[in-house]
Amino acid sequence: MQRSLLYAKLHNCTLTGANLDYMGSIGIDRALLDAAGILPYEQVHIVNVTNGARLVSYAISAPPNSGIVELNGAAARLGTAGDRVIIMAYAQFSREELQHHQPKVVIVGEDNRIDDVRHYPHPLSPIEARTAEAQLV
């Protein structure tokens, strides 16, 4: 059996723009993608903390260290510059693969720069370790 679990998260990004005329996706600073291990064209879930919107799209690479996080196409209607967003990627894991999995969390600060890189506790660890997740961010 395969299970879908979080494998990477960009936490606390700030939208720098919304381009309705672009063909779709979310442009993300390549340095952020690399830090999280998210590939260009990979499916991502975006949660807009400011307005509550949630959507699924795919990541495209914006220039590294540009700070760009921009909703494109129809998704541009779900956010505006200045909104805070969380970007998450999921993967399917077998029981064996889960033995070593710890989701990577990139904490993003001002100007969409990397503040910290952390890992959530292993999903098969005792419940006491997993409840510490809330203390990570």
FIROPA-656168 format. One record per atom (N, C-alpha, C): y, z, x. Coordinates in pm, 1 decimal, m for minus. Each point is the difference from the previous one (the first is absolute). Example, Ala and Ser with C-alpha at 12.3 -4.5 7.8 and 13.67 -1.06 7.14 Angstrom:
BEGIN
> m569.0, 780.0, 1319.0
> 119.0, 0.0, m89.0
> 120.0, 0.0, 90.0
> 105.0, m72.0, m35.0
> 119.0, 6.0, 82.0
> 109.0, 73.0, m77.0
//
This chain:
BEGIN
> m118.2, 0.0, 84.0
> 118.2, 0.0, m84.0
> 124.4, 0.0, 88.4
> 97.3, m79.2, m37.1
> 129.1, m1.9, 66.5
> 98.3, 83.6, m82.1
> 89.9, 68.0, 68.5
> 105.1, 77.1, m66.7
> 134.4, m47.9, 50.7
> 98.8, m8.1, m89.4
> 135.3, m39.2, 38.4
> 81.5, 125.4, 28.4
> 49.5, 7.9, 122.8
> 80.6, 114.1, 41.2
> 126.5, m48.3, 69.7
> 100.2, 85.2, m1.5
> 121.5, m26.5, 76.4
> m35.7, m10.1, 146.6
> 52.2, m101.8, 68.1
> m19.6, m2.1, 144.3
> 131.3, 0.8, 75.7
> 111.9, m38.5, m64.6
> 128.2, 3.4, 69.6
> 112.2, 16.7, m100.7
> 106.2, 69.5, 42.4
> 113.4, 24.2, m88.2
> 128.4, 0.6, 80.6
> 101.3, m69.4, m51.8
> 136.0, 7.3, 53.9
> 77.2, 87.2, m97.3
> 33.9, 119.8, 42.1
> 58.3, 100.2, m89.5
> 150.6, 10.8, 19.9
> 75.0, m13.4, m109.0
> 143.7, 23.5, m2.6
> 83.0, m116.8, 54.1
> m45.1, m121.5, m22.6
> 79.6, m117.5, 38.4
> 119.8, m12.5, m93.9
> 102.8, m67.7, 47.1
> 115.8, m30.9, m82.1
> 8.6, m151.1, m15.7
> 6.0, m46.5, m124.6
> 14.6, m143.5, m21.9
> 133.3, m47.2, 56.7
> m5.2, m108.9, 74.1
> 120.7, m58.3, 57.1
> 48.4, m118.6, m81.5
> m82.8, m45.7, m92.7
> 40.8, m112.5, m81.9
> m105.1, m36.1, m101.7
> 38.8, m91.8, m87.7
> m88.8, m53.7, m102.2
> 42.2, m144.9, m20.9
> m90.1, m92.5, 30.2
> 31.2, m142.5, m1.9
> m81.5, m68.3, m109.1
> 61.2, m17.7, m115.1
> m68.4, m58.0, m115.8
> m43.8, m144.1, 25.8
> 71.6, m73.1, 82.6
> m28.0, m141.6, 22.3
> m109.0, m27.3, 102.8
> m49.4, 103.9, 68.5
> m107.6, m18.9, 95.6
> m131.2, m13.9, m77.5
> m99.8, m64.1, 59.8
> m124.4, m31.1, m71.6
> m88.4, 120.9, m31.8
> 26.9, 114.6, 52.1
> m79.5, 117.7, m33.0
> m30.3, 85.4, 119.8
> m52.5, 117.0, m22.4
> m43.8, 93.8, 103.3
> 102.8, 106.5, 30.1
> m28.8, 78.9, 102.6
> 94.4, 99.2, 52.0
> 9.9, m20.6, 150.7
> 121.1, m24.1, 45.7
> 24.2, m12.7, 143.5
> 12.8, 138.8, 60.2
> m73.4, 23.2, 109.2
> m1.0, 131.4, 64.0
> 16.3, m18.7, 150.4
> 89.3, 77.5, 58.2
> 21.8, 1.2, 144.4
> m135.2, 0.7, 71.8
> m20.3, m94.7, 91.4
> m129.3, m13.4, 69.6
> m38.1, 126.6, 76.2
> 97.7, 73.3, 51.6
> m31.7, 124.6, 70.6
> m63.1, 101.9, m95.5
> 44.6, 2.7, m125.6
> m60.7, 89.8, m98.9
> m140.8, m44.9, m35.1
> m17.3, m130.8, m20.5
> m133.9, m51.4, m29.3
> m97.1, 35.0, 112.0
> 40.9, m24.9, 123.5
> m87.2, 27.1, 114.7
> m33.2, 148.4, 11.0
> 98.2, 86.2, m21.3
> m23.8, 144.2, 10.2
> m101.4, 47.2, m102.7
> 3.5, m59.5, m119.2
> m92.7, 39.6, m106.5
> m133.7, m72.3, 7.9
> m3.5, m111.9, 72.9
> m121.4, m80.3, 4.7
> m13.9, m92.6, m119.6
> 110.6, m32.0, m65.5
> m0.6, m91.9, m113.7
> 25.6, m140.8, 53.7
> m82.8, m94.8, m43.3
> 13.0, m137.6, 46.8
> 91.0, m81.6, m90.9
> 68.3, m101.5, 55.0
> 71.2, m94.1, m86.1
> m98.7, m62.3, m98.5
> 44.2, m17.2, m122.3
> m76.1, m55.6, m112.4
> m100.6, 97.8, m59.6
> m4.4, 120.8, 51.9
> m90.6, 100.5, m56.3
> 57.6, 54.9, m130.0
> m89.0, 26.4, m95.0
> 42.1, 59.3, m127.4
> 55.0, 139.4, 23.1
> 112.5, 29.5, m63.9
> 59.8, 132.7, 5.3
> 43.2, 42.8, m139.8
> 0.4, 129.6, m20.6
> 51.5, 59.6, m122.5
> 134.7, 60.5, 35.9
> 99.4, m24.6, m84.7
> 134.4, 50.6, 26.0
> 38.0, 90.8, m116.0
> 46.8, 119.5, 33.0
> 46.4, 95.5, m99.7
> 148.5, 22.4, 25.7
> 81.9, m28.6, m99.5
> 143.5, 22.5, 12.4
> 27.8, 142.5, m46.2
> 30.8, 87.3, 93.9
> 24.5, 140.9, m30.0
> 128.0, 14.9, m81.6
> 95.2, m87.6, 20.6
> 129.4, 8.7, m67.5
> m10.7, m28.4, m149.4
> m74.3, m104.2, m38.4
> m3.9, m35.8, m142.2
> m138.7, 9.2, m64.5
> m102.7, 34.6, 77.7
> m133.7, 18.0, m55.1
> m83.4, m126.6, m10.6
> 54.8, m115.5, 35.6
> m75.9, m125.2, m8.9
> m114.7, 0.5, 100.3
> m109.9, m63.0, m39.4
> m116.9, m15.9, 87.1
> m40.4, m146.0, m5.2
> m39.6, m56.5, 114.3
> m43.0, m138.3, 0.6
> m96.9, m25.2, 114.5
> m71.4, m110.0, m11.4
> m91.5, m45.5, 103.5
> 53.0, m133.3, 49.9
> 4.8, m15.8, 130.7
> 46.3, m124.7, 60.0
> m74.5, m18.6, 130.7
> 57.7, m78.5, 89.1
> m55.2, m14.8, 133.8
> 113.1, 10.1, 100.5
> m33.7, 49.9, 116.8
> 100.2, 21.0, 104.7
> 26.2, m129.2, 75.5
> 126.6, m22.5, 32.7
> 34.4, m103.7, 96.1
> 81.0, 65.8, 110.4
> m6.3, m58.0, 115.3
> 61.3, 58.3, 118.2
> 147.7, m36.6, 9.1
> 84.7, 102.2, 7.2
> 142.2, m17.6, 30.4
> 16.8, 26.7, 150.2
> 108.8, m44.3, 58.9
> 16.1, 20.1, 144.2
> m18.7, 145.9, 41.9
> m68.9, 22.8, 113.6
> m23.3, 137.2, 45.3
> 130.7, 72.2, 29.4
> 2.0, 127.3, m36.7
> 114.7, 88.6, 21.3
> 125.4, m44.8, m73.9
> m17.5, m81.6, m103.4
> 113.0, m44.2, m82.4
> 33.1, 100.4, m109.0
> m96.8, 85.3, m35.0
> 18.8, 94.8, m109.2
> m15.3, m62.2, m138.0
> m37.4, m127.0, m5.8
> m9.4, m69.4, m128.9
> m120.6, 48.0, m81.0
> 26.4, 35.0, m124.9
> m101.8, 23.7, m102.1
> 59.4, m61.4, m125.9
> m48.9, m116.7, m39.5
> 64.9, m77.9, m104.5
> m100.1, m51.6, m101.9
> 25.8, 29.5, m127.0
> m81.2, m54.2, m108.7
> 40.8, m144.3, m24.8
> m98.7, m86.6, m23.7
> 26.6, m141.7, m18.7
> m62.2, m51.2, m128.9
> 53.9, m109.8, m51.2
> m52.7, m62.3, m120.7
> 14.5, 92.7, m119.8
> m95.6, m7.7, m91.0
> 6.5, 80.5, m122.7
> 9.4, 149.4, 29.8
> m59.7, 44.4, 110.8
> 5.9, 141.6, 37.3
> 142.9, 46.9, 23.3
> 90.1, m93.2, 31.4
> 139.7, 35.6, 25.8
> 64.9, 63.9, m123.1
> m56.4, m22.3, m117.6
> 54.3, 62.2, m121.5
> m36.6, 148.4, m9.7
> m87.6, 46.8, 89.4
> m48.6, 138.6, m8.2
> 64.9, 93.8, 101.8
> 103.8, m48.2, 69.0
> 68.0, 85.9, 95.5
> 127.7, m62.8, 50.8
> 87.9, 84.4, 51.2
> 125.0, m46.6, 58.3
> 20.8, 67.8, 134.5
> 86.6, m58.3, 80.2
> 29.5, 58.1, 130.9
> 38.1, 146.6, m16.5
> m57.8, 83.0, 86.2
> 24.9, 143.9, m3.9
> m110.2, 79.3, m68.0
> m85.0, m66.1, m79.5
> m111.6, 70.4, m64.0
> m99.3, 46.9, 105.6
> m58.6, 117.1, m22.8
> m105.8, 50.6, 87.3
> m134.4, m48.1, m51.4
> m85.9, m48.7, 91.7
> m132.3, m49.6, m38.3
> m107.7, 54.0, 93.1
> m121.3, 2.8, m52.8
> m119.6, 32.1, 77.1
> m88.7, m123.4, m7.5
> m51.9, m43.0, 114.0
> m83.5, m119.5, 7.8
> m138.1, 43.5, 47.8
> m103.9, m35.0, m76.9
> m134.5, 45.7, 30.2
> m97.3, m115.8, 7.4
> m94.5, 8.2, 91.0
> m107.8, m98.0, 10.6
> m132.4, 74.1, m13.6
> m93.0, m64.6, m67.2
> m131.2, 58.0, m25.8
> m107.5, m87.9, 62.9
> m116.0, 59.1, 24.2
> m113.2, m75.1, 52.9
> m127.5, 54.0, m63.7
> m103.6, m81.3, 7.0
> m130.2, 40.8, m52.7
> m84.3, 51.4, 116.4
> m60.3, 114.9, m21.5
> m77.5, 66.5, 104.1
> m140.3, 29.5, m49.5
> m95.9, m16.3, 87.6
> m135.1, 48.8, m27.2
> m3.3, 148.2, 36.1
> m104.6, 66.6, m38.6
> m16.1, 142.7, 32.8
> 3.3, 19.0, 152.4
> m60.9, m91.6, 72.9
> m2.9, 9.5, 146.1
> 140.1, m16.2, 58.9
> 76.0, m94.6, m53.3
> 136.4, m21.7, 49.5
> 90.9, 119.1, m29.3
> m28.3, 69.9, m108.9
> 81.0, 116.3, m36.4
> m15.9, 115.3, 99.3
> m106.3, m1.4, 76.2
> m25.8, 109.0, 93.6
> 113.5, 20.0, 100.3
> 74.0, m107.1, 27.4
> 106.1, 7.5, 101.5
> 137.7, m36.8, m53.8
> 13.0, m15.5, m130.6
> 125.7, m47.4, m57.6
> 100.8, 111.8, m21.0
> 122.0, m23.2, 45.8
> 113.1, 86.7, m29.7
> 119.1, m91.9, m29.1
> 52.4, 0.4, m123.0
> 111.2, m88.6, m31.9
> 119.4, 23.8, 92.7
> 62.7, m110.2, 43.4
> 117.2, 7.4, 87.0
> 125.2, 1.6, m87.1
> 91.6, 91.2, 31.1
> 124.5, 14.5, m74.6
> 116.3, m14.4, 97.7
> 82.2, m102.7, m21.8
> 119.1, m20.2, 82.0
> 117.6, 56.6, m78.6
> 62.2, 103.4, 55.5
> 115.7, 61.5, m63.2
> 122.5, m78.1, 46.3
> 73.3, m53.6, m96.8
> 114.3, m85.5, 29.8
> 128.3, 76.9, m26.6
> 93.6, m10.9, 91.4
> 126.8, 70.5, m12.6
> 115.9, m94.8, m23.1
> 114.9, 44.1, 42.5
> 124.0, m75.2, m17.6
> m10.5, m139.7, 59.8
> 58.6, m97.0, m68.0
> m1.4, m140.3, 43.1
> m141.3, m55.6, 15.4
> m95.5, 58.1, m73.2
> m140.2, m44.7, 3.1
> m58.1, 2.0, 141.7
> 31.3, 103.4, 73.7
> m55.5, 20.4, 133.7
> m114.5, 100.4, m10.9
> m96.0, m11.8, 88.3
> m116.6, 88.8, m0.9
> 40.9, 138.5, 49.0
> m19.8, 100.7, m85.5
> 25.1, 138.7, 38.6
> m125.1, 65.1, 57.7
> m116.3, m33.2, m59.2
> m123.3, 65.7, 41.5
> m118.4, m82.8, m50.4
> m112.7, 14.5, 66.6
> m125.3, m60.5, m45.1
> m101.9, 111.8, m7.6
> m60.5, 13.8, m116.2
> m96.0, 108.3, m24.0
> m127.4, m58.2, m60.2
> m99.2, 85.3, m14.1
> m124.5, m37.1, m67.8
> m31.6, 107.0, m103.1
> m37.9, m44.8, m119.4
> m47.6, 93.4, m100.1
> m136.9, 50.7, 43.0
> m41.3, 115.4, m51.2
> m132.7, 51.9, 33.8
> m110.7, m95.4, m43.4
> m110.8, 8.8, 68.2
> m118.7, m79.1, m29.3
> m41.2, 25.5, m145.3
> m31.7, m104.7, m79.3
> m31.4, 19.5, m142.3
> m126.9, 80.0, m26.2
> m89.3, 8.6, 97.1
> m124.0, 75.0, m20.0
> 7.2, 140.5, 59.2
> 118.7, 38.4, 48.8
> 15.2, 133.8, 56.6
> 2.0, 102.9, m113.1
> m17.7, 127.6, 33.6
> 2.6, 103.7, m104.3
> 131.3, m5.1, m78.4
> m3.9, 43.0, m124.0
> 114.6, m7.4, m89.8
> 123.2, 70.3, 59.7
> m18.2, 104.6, 76.9
> 112.8, 72.4, 58.7
> 82.5, m92.2, 90.0
> m65.6, m85.9, 74.2
> 71.0, m92.1, 88.5
> 70.8, m108.5, m79.6
> m62.5, m47.2, m107.9
> 61.5, m107.4, m79.2
> 121.6, 48.5, m76.2
> 0.6, 124.8, m43.9
> 115.9, 49.6, m72.6
> 120.6, 15.7, 92.8
> m22.0, m3.2, 128.5
> 111.4, 4.2, 94.4
> 78.1, m130.4, m0.4
> m52.8, m105.9, m64.8
> 67.5, m129.1, m6.8
> 142.6, 15.2, m51.4
> 20.7, 83.1, m100.7
> 132.5, 16.2, m57.6
> 100.2, 55.3, 101.8
> m48.0, 67.7, 101.8
> 87.9, 56.4, 99.9
> 38.0, m102.2, 106.9
> m65.8, m116.8, 1.8
> 28.6, m99.6, 102.0
> 130.4, m73.9, m23.3
> 37.9, m18.5, m125.2
> 121.0, m79.7, m29.5
> 93.4, 74.8, m92.3
//
